[in-house]
């Protein structure tokens, strides 16, 4: 077996946030699309939310407060909720590959995100599709801090050098490689298929 576990990012690998409806609402309120996102991901709000220092509810309220000067209180509150609770488009091909691999080794999600990721997975029908979900809000550190990688490897029950790490950001993959993991910078499903091929091959299947 080439790997004992697969550690995979969620956003922009498996799930893609769909802000189409949210941006329509921004336009209806006279705002430039992306206005809410700019406030939400300002470091003074995004960092505490991602590290679990404030709750998802507190983050939502803070975003609404930031929008209050651009839209009325009711519109600001609705826009904030719409942004935080936006749905995801799931890449079925990637999910299918990971499900095949999970029959052979643990698959653990590693995401810089709030604890709302669990609700996103449930809504997408992926609540039981992974062996563990490790978020920055849960462990209090975010990629590329090595501690979140170590927490994910521990959750998978595998040594770091025996883990495959998949992420769409090169800086995050670099840290994984420094820890001895095999790293893949994800751009398209073929990137994942190539590295997972040994786990999916008939030779490995027949020897199990």
C-alpha angles and dihedrals in degrees: 000000000000093000137022094204143009118223111194137183116231110206114070091005105057103001132034119198111239110215096165095111092039092054090050088056091049090055091048088055091050095254129133110250108260095036093115093045091052091056095041094052098043104125094243090062105025098050097053090045094049093047095048094246089126127029125249087252092054091048090051091050091048091052090050090051090053091050094048092089091053101041138016119279094258094047091045092053093047093047091049093051091044091054097046093044097042114141128243134236106224122214101229093193093058092045089051092052093049092049090055091049092047089064086068108029137010117275116207127186116225113190140165094225147109123270087265087087088086090059090047090054092049092050090050092050092248099110093118099029097099136053092228140353116219115188132180089238089056098049099030096236132083136214128303088038105105092224094073090053090050090050091051093049089049090050088052092048092234138121113251092243089058095053130098112213122200124190138148092228119078093208090058092049091049091062091049090053091048087057091054098260124134106249133206125188102214122222104144139359092266089065088061095040093055095054094040094048094098090056091049098042122116090236092062092042093052093049095052 
